Amino acid sequence: MDDEIKKPSFLVYYDNEVVVLRLPDKEAGKLFKSLFPYGREEIKPDFEKSPALAMAFDILSMAIDRDKERYVKRCEKNRENIKKRWTETGKQSNTNVYGGKQSNTKHTDKDMDKDKDMERDKDMERDKDMERDSNINYQQIADMYNDTCVSFPRLTKLSDSRKRAIKARLNQYSVEDFRKLFTMAEESSFLKGQNARNWSANFDWLIKDSNMAKVLDGNYADRKGGDTTGTRNQSRTAAADFYEQFLGAGDGN
């Protein structure tokens, strides 16, 4: 990583919750403390005596590494854009002195008008985003979950990340789809903890894009009449979800 580019923070994803919760409180504290020196200076802790702690650190550190890489690429791209903009601005400001006359400024004026149009379009888009945000009833979704998913952990706070996830899903689904999602989740024995790992879903898991699609597709629906096909499908789907969580894939949106 470029020494001049230092990421001022690191992220811990909700997908990693299952890893951390399996650790005793003392080891979880050691894990959390180890993330700061690693995120800042890439200093790895010595967890060889605790395989579970070492595995948990490897999972979280991989997510930190991916975030660093994306951050560096974004910074480098911004630098290139700024450099390019300065170069273009310098070219526009140059005058061709010949016979005491300045070059024609028509193209420069056109460029300035184009920049103004782009800024105006950006302002209009921001206004539209603000208007869309004001029309989203986040509390309605939260209340719908709490009223329907009574067997799941209760949602007590609508954080910014949860609002972003709700907003992202509403670009594809309707409020009625959310109602159907929560109803199907409450009717699923598997999602409520009746599985080999005693694992149960929560609000953040349900509104993740891939998980919401799988629940609405009926992947976690209880099967009747002694058909074991549904149980096998649930086990395969759950195993894929489990390994995805351990790899730290995604940001929850």
C-alpha beads as a LAMMPS data file, in Angstrom:
LAMMPS data file: protein, C-alpha beads

253 atoms
252 bonds

1 atom types
1 bond types

-500.0 500.0 xlo xhi
-500.0 500.0 ylo yhi
-500.0 500.0 zlo zhi

Masses

1 110.0

Atoms # bond

1 1 1 0.000 0.000 0.000
2 1 1 1.211 3.512 -0.770
3 1 1 2.798 4.923 2.423
4 1 1 1.324 8.314 1.684
5 1 1 -2.212 6.954 1.718
6 1 1 -3.412 6.015 5.185
7 1 1 -6.984 4.899 5.770
8 1 1 -8.256 6.662 8.925
9 1 1 -10.594 3.846 9.943
10 1 1 -11.506 0.190 9.493
11 1 1 -14.875 -1.509 9.115
12 1 1 -16.359 -4.461 10.961
13 1 1 -19.266 -6.012 9.059
14 1 1 -22.436 -7.431 10.563
15 1 1 -21.701 -10.638 8.625
16 1 1 -18.794 -11.261 11.001
17 1 1 -21.061 -11.201 14.053
18 1 1 -21.437 -14.988 14.083
19 1 1 -17.642 -15.338 14.321
20 1 1 -17.221 -12.893 17.216
21 1 1 -20.189 -14.181 19.220
22 1 1 -18.683 -17.664 19.314
23 1 1 -15.692 -16.338 21.272
24 1 1 -15.642 -15.884 25.066
25 1 1 -15.853 -12.249 26.128
26 1 1 -12.167 -12.153 27.105
27 1 1 -10.992 -13.446 23.737
28 1 1 -13.454 -11.213 21.877
29 1 1 -11.893 -8.240 23.669
30 1 1 -8.408 -9.354 22.614
31 1 1 -9.656 -9.736 19.048
32 1 1 -11.153 -6.251 18.955
33 1 1 -8.030 -4.650 20.439
34 1 1 -5.824 -6.416 17.883
35 1 1 -7.686 -4.795 14.981
36 1 1 -6.360 -1.288 15.728
37 1 1 -2.612 -1.972 15.352
38 1 1 -3.332 -4.189 12.370
39 1 1 -5.520 -1.608 10.638
40 1 1 -3.006 1.173 11.332
41 1 1 0.373 -0.540 10.864
42 1 1 -0.527 -4.095 9.725
43 1 1 0.872 -5.519 12.982
44 1 1 -0.420 -9.074 13.420
45 1 1 -1.086 -10.432 16.925
46 1 1 0.225 -13.751 18.222
47 1 1 -2.879 -15.909 18.562
48 1 1 -1.198 -19.264 17.855
49 1 1 -2.267 -20.667 21.230
50 1 1 -5.920 -20.025 20.426
51 1 1 -6.953 -21.458 17.023
52 1 1 -10.468 -20.017 17.298
53 1 1 -9.111 -16.543 18.030
54 1 1 -6.552 -16.845 15.221
55 1 1 -9.261 -17.877 12.736
56 1 1 -11.535 -15.018 13.816
57 1 1 -8.671 -12.529 13.391
58 1 1 -7.873 -13.896 9.914
59 1 1 -11.491 -13.429 8.845
60 1 1 -11.780 -9.843 10.130
61 1 1 -8.300 -8.873 8.895
62 1 1 -9.161 -10.041 5.361
63 1 1 -12.129 -7.657 5.374
64 1 1 -9.850 -4.842 6.595
65 1 1 -7.360 -5.616 3.794
66 1 1 -10.092 -5.476 1.164
67 1 1 -11.329 -2.127 2.495
68 1 1 -7.779 -0.734 2.448
69 1 1 -7.293 -1.812 -1.139
70 1 1 -10.556 -0.194 -2.228
71 1 1 -9.676 2.971 -0.292
72 1 1 -6.232 3.245 -1.921
73 1 1 -7.684 2.731 -5.394
74 1 1 -10.315 5.393 -4.732
75 1 1 -7.688 7.861 -3.462
76 1 1 -5.456 7.203 -6.460
77 1 1 -8.353 7.699 -8.835
78 1 1 -9.253 10.984 -7.129
79 1 1 -5.653 12.133 -7.457
80 1 1 -5.650 11.320 -11.151
81 1 1 -8.932 13.172 -11.661
82 1 1 -7.620 16.254 -9.815
83 1 1 -4.372 16.176 -11.766
84 1 1 -6.245 15.817 -15.024
85 1 1 -8.589 18.665 -14.117
86 1 1 -5.672 20.955 -13.224
87 1 1 -3.948 20.064 -16.487
88 1 1 -7.060 20.834 -18.500
89 1 1 -7.620 24.066 -16.564
90 1 1 -4.018 25.131 -17.244
91 1 1 -4.449 24.500 -20.945
92 1 1 -7.646 26.542 -21.030
93 1 1 -6.008 29.510 -19.274
94 1 1 -3.011 29.648 -21.652
95 1 1 -3.074 32.370 -24.308
96 1 1 -1.483 32.126 -27.710
97 1 1 0.436 35.378 -27.969
98 1 1 1.062 36.234 -31.579
99 1 1 1.165 39.785 -32.779
100 1 1 -0.058 40.954 -29.358
101 1 1 -3.371 39.072 -29.735
102 1 1 -4.890 36.520 -27.368
103 1 1 -6.272 33.232 -28.652
104 1 1 -10.003 32.775 -29.158
105 1 1 -11.733 32.104 -25.800
106 1 1 -14.908 30.623 -27.326
107 1 1 -13.990 27.036 -26.401
108 1 1 -13.077 28.076 -22.860
109 1 1 -16.475 29.726 -22.420
110 1 1 -18.157 26.588 -23.704
111 1 1 -16.220 24.472 -21.218
112 1 1 -17.231 26.773 -18.390
113 1 1 -20.875 26.549 -19.451
114 1 1 -20.559 22.756 -19.580
115 1 1 -19.143 22.699 -16.040
116 1 1 -22.018 24.852 -14.828
117 1 1 -24.519 22.503 -16.461
118 1 1 -22.875 19.525 -14.777
119 1 1 -22.969 21.218 -11.372
120 1 1 -26.627 22.108 -11.878
121 1 1 -27.428 18.492 -12.795
122 1 1 -25.607 17.275 -9.678
123 1 1 -27.561 19.716 -7.507
124 1 1 -30.818 18.529 -9.051
125 1 1 -29.870 14.897 -8.436
126 1 1 -29.025 15.657 -4.802
127 1 1 -32.389 17.380 -4.406
128 1 1 -34.111 14.314 -5.851
129 1 1 -32.228 12.034 -3.443
130 1 1 -33.248 14.205 -0.502
131 1 1 -36.849 14.138 -1.676
132 1 1 -36.769 10.336 -2.015
133 1 1 -35.286 10.030 1.477
134 1 1 -38.029 12.205 2.925
135 1 1 -40.652 9.938 1.337
136 1 1 -39.235 6.746 2.869
137 1 1 -40.911 5.755 6.110
138 1 1 -38.057 3.848 7.751
139 1 1 -39.948 3.514 11.016
140 1 1 -42.791 1.782 9.188
141 1 1 -40.411 -0.978 8.094
142 1 1 -38.941 -1.247 11.601
143 1 1 -42.398 -1.449 13.226
144 1 1 -43.483 -4.013 10.638
145 1 1 -40.510 -6.206 11.545
146 1 1 -41.070 -5.898 15.305
147 1 1 -44.808 -6.589 14.991
148 1 1 -44.375 -9.589 12.667
149 1 1 -41.040 -11.203 13.604
150 1 1 -41.858 -11.681 17.291
151 1 1 -39.536 -14.716 17.508
152 1 1 -36.495 -12.740 16.374
153 1 1 -34.290 -10.188 18.159
154 1 1 -36.202 -6.927 18.486
155 1 1 -35.054 -3.945 16.428
156 1 1 -34.461 -1.007 18.792
157 1 1 -32.454 1.456 16.711
158 1 1 -32.595 2.601 13.096
159 1 1 -28.922 3.318 12.407
160 1 1 -27.713 5.068 9.251
161 1 1 -26.444 1.770 7.829
162 1 1 -29.853 0.165 8.346
163 1 1 -31.570 3.112 6.667
164 1 1 -29.194 2.794 3.721
165 1 1 -29.996 -0.913 3.458
166 1 1 -33.762 -0.246 3.578
167 1 1 -33.420 2.477 0.940
168 1 1 -31.399 0.159 -1.303
169 1 1 -33.974 -2.639 -1.055
170 1 1 -36.840 -0.228 -1.815
171 1 1 -35.197 0.445 -5.174
172 1 1 -36.166 -3.116 -6.080
173 1 1 -38.891 -4.196 -3.650
174 1 1 -42.113 -2.672 -2.336
175 1 1 -43.317 -2.192 1.229
176 1 1 -45.590 -5.188 0.692
177 1 1 -42.526 -7.258 -0.224
178 1 1 -41.048 -6.330 3.161
179 1 1 -44.294 -7.435 4.837
180 1 1 -44.112 -10.745 2.963
181 1 1 -40.435 -11.129 3.889
182 1 1 -41.091 -10.728 7.612
183 1 1 -44.130 -13.027 7.497
184 1 1 -42.208 -15.782 5.711
185 1 1 -39.303 -15.406 8.146
186 1 1 -41.605 -15.746 11.180
187 1 1 -43.127 -18.882 9.623
188 1 1 -39.687 -20.450 9.047
189 1 1 -38.574 -22.796 11.834
190 1 1 -35.078 -22.866 10.380
191 1 1 -34.612 -19.076 10.515
192 1 1 -35.891 -19.046 14.103
193 1 1 -33.092 -21.336 15.283
194 1 1 -34.286 -24.878 14.629
195 1 1 -31.124 -25.922 12.801
196 1 1 -27.891 -27.765 13.520
197 1 1 -26.065 -24.604 14.614
198 1 1 -28.912 -23.130 16.702
199 1 1 -28.448 -20.035 14.562
200 1 1 -31.276 -17.572 14.044
201 1 1 -31.667 -14.644 11.681
202 1 1 -32.130 -10.988 12.644
203 1 1 -33.255 -7.772 10.964
204 1 1 -29.875 -6.985 9.403
205 1 1 -29.575 -10.473 7.973
206 1 1 -33.095 -10.466 6.537
207 1 1 -32.762 -7.153 4.665
208 1 1 -29.431 -8.014 3.063
209 1 1 -29.997 -8.168 -0.704
210 1 1 -29.105 -11.822 -1.303
211 1 1 -30.843 -13.043 1.873
212 1 1 -34.056 -11.139 1.172
213 1 1 -34.224 -12.716 -2.277
214 1 1 -33.691 -16.231 -0.895
215 1 1 -36.349 -15.850 1.796
216 1 1 -38.895 -14.485 -0.701
217 1 1 -38.027 -17.356 -3.065
218 1 1 -39.090 -19.771 -0.333
219 1 1 -35.662 -21.288 0.349
220 1 1 -36.333 -21.281 4.108
221 1 1 -40.010 -22.211 4.091
222 1 1 -41.070 -25.199 6.215
223 1 1 -41.895 -28.286 4.176
224 1 1 -44.946 -30.432 4.932
225 1 1 -45.907 -34.014 4.255
226 1 1 -42.570 -35.578 5.192
227 1 1 -40.759 -34.212 2.154
228 1 1 -37.055 -34.030 3.057
229 1 1 -36.065 -32.163 -0.089
230 1 1 -36.830 -28.820 1.533
231 1 1 -34.709 -29.674 4.555
232 1 1 -31.750 -30.589 2.362
233 1 1 -32.148 -27.361 0.382
234 1 1 -32.223 -25.366 3.624
235 1 1 -29.060 -27.074 4.836
236 1 1 -27.211 -26.358 1.598
237 1 1 -28.372 -22.740 1.585
238 1 1 -27.445 -22.319 5.253
239 1 1 -23.992 -23.801 4.665
240 1 1 -23.381 -21.334 1.834
241 1 1 -24.508 -18.472 4.075
242 1 1 -22.241 -19.712 6.865
243 1 1 -19.116 -19.805 4.682
244 1 1 -20.012 -16.426 3.183
245 1 1 -20.163 -14.963 6.698
246 1 1 -16.785 -16.478 7.578
247 1 1 -15.237 -14.952 4.456
248 1 1 -16.561 -11.534 5.477
249 1 1 -18.180 -10.942 2.087
250 1 1 -20.369 -7.808 1.545
251 1 1 -21.295 -4.699 3.628
252 1 1 -24.858 -5.557 4.539
253 1 1 -26.374 -3.299 1.757

Bonds

1 1 1 2
2 1 2 3
3 1 3 4
4 1 4 5
5 1 5 6
6 1 6 7
7 1 7 8
8 1 8 9
9 1 9 10
10 1 10 11
11 1 11 12
12 1 12 13
13 1 13 14
14 1 14 15
15 1 15 16
16 1 16 17
17 1 17 18
18 1 18 19
19 1 19 20
20 1 20 21
21 1 21 22
22 1 22 23
23 1 23 24
24 1 24 25
25 1 25 26
26 1 26 27
27 1 27 28
28 1 28 29
29 1 29 30
30 1 30 31
31 1 31 32
32 1 32 33
33 1 33 34
34 1 34 35
35 1 35 36
36 1 36 37
37 1 37 38
38 1 38 39
39 1 39 40
40 1 40 41
41 1 41 42
42 1 42 43
43 1 43 44
44 1 44 45
45 1 45 46
46 1 46 47
47 1 47 48
48 1 48 49
49 1 49 50
50 1 50 51
51 1 51 52
52 1 52 53
53 1 53 54
54 1 54 55
55 1 55 56
56 1 56 57
57 1 57 58
58 1 58 59
59 1 59 60
60 1 60 61
61 1 61 62
62 1 62 63
63 1 63 64
64 1 64 65
65 1 65 66
66 1 66 67
67 1 67 68
68 1 68 69
69 1 69 70
70 1 70 71
71 1 71 72
72 1 72 73
73 1 73 74
74 1 74 75
75 1 75 76
76 1 76 77
77 1 77 78
78 1 78 79
79 1 79 80
80 1 80 81
81 1 81 82
82 1 82 83
83 1 83 84
84 1 84 85
85 1 85 86
86 1 86 87
87 1 87 88
88 1 88 89
89 1 89 90
90 1 90 91
91 1 91 92
92 1 92 93
93 1 93 94
94 1 94 95
95 1 95 96
96 1 96 97
97 1 97 98
98 1 98 99
99 1 99 100
100 1 100 101
101 1 101 102
102 1 102 103
103 1 103 104
104 1 104 105
105 1 105 106
106 1 106 107
107 1 107 108
108 1 108 109
109 1 109 110
110 1 110 111
111 1 111 112
112 1 112 113
113 1 113 114
114 1 114 115
115 1 115 116
116 1 116 117
117 1 117 118
118 1 118 119
119 1 119 120
120 1 120 121
121 1 121 122
122 1 122 123
123 1 123 124
124 1 124 125
125 1 125 126
126 1 126 127
127 1 127 128
128 1 128 129
129 1 129 130
130 1 130 131
131 1 131 132
132 1 132 133
133 1 133 134
134 1 134 135
135 1 135 136
136 1 136 137
137 1 137 138
138 1 138 139
139 1 139 140
140 1 140 141
141 1 141 142
142 1 142 143
143 1 143 144
144 1 144 145
145 1 145 146
146 1 146 147
147 1 147 148
148 1 148 149
149 1 149 150
150 1 150 151
151 1 151 152
152 1 152 153
153 1 153 154
154 1 154 155
155 1 155 156
156 1 156 157
157 1 157 158
158 1 158 159
159 1 159 160
160 1 160 161
161 1 161 162
162 1 162 163
163 1 163 164
164 1 164 165
165 1 165 166
166 1 166 167
167 1 167 168
168 1 168 169
169 1 169 170
170 1 170 171
171 1 171 172
172 1 172 173
173 1 173 174
174 1 174 175
175 1 175 176
176 1 176 177
177 1 177 178
178 1 178 179
179 1 179 180
180 1 180 181
181 1 181 182
182 1 182 183
183 1 183 184
184 1 184 185
185 1 185 186
186 1 186 187
187 1 187 188
188 1 188 189
189 1 189 190
190 1 190 191
191 1 191 192
192 1 192 193
193 1 193 194
194 1 194 195
195 1 195 196
196 1 196 197
197 1 197 198
198 1 198 199
199 1 199 200
200 1 200 201
201 1 201 202
202 1 202 203
203 1 203 204
204 1 204 205
205 1 205 206
206 1 206 207
207 1 207 208
208 1 208 209
209 1 209 210
210 1 210 211
211 1 211 212
212 1 212 213
213 1 213 214
214 1 214 215
215 1 215 216
216 1 216 217
217 1 217 218
218 1 218 219
219 1 219 220
220 1 220 221
221 1 221 222
222 1 222 223
223 1 223 224
224 1 224 225
225 1 225 226
226 1 226 227
227 1 227 228
228 1 228 229
229 1 229 230
230 1 230 231
231 1 231 232
232 1 232 233
233 1 233 234
234 1 234 235
235 1 235 236
236 1 236 237
237 1 237 238
238 1 238 239
239 1 239 240
240 1 240 241
241 1 241 242
242 1 242 243
243 1 243 244
244 1 244 245
245 1 245 246
246 1 246 247
247 1 247 248
248 1 248 249
249 1 249 250
250 1 250 251
251 1 251 252
252 1 252 253
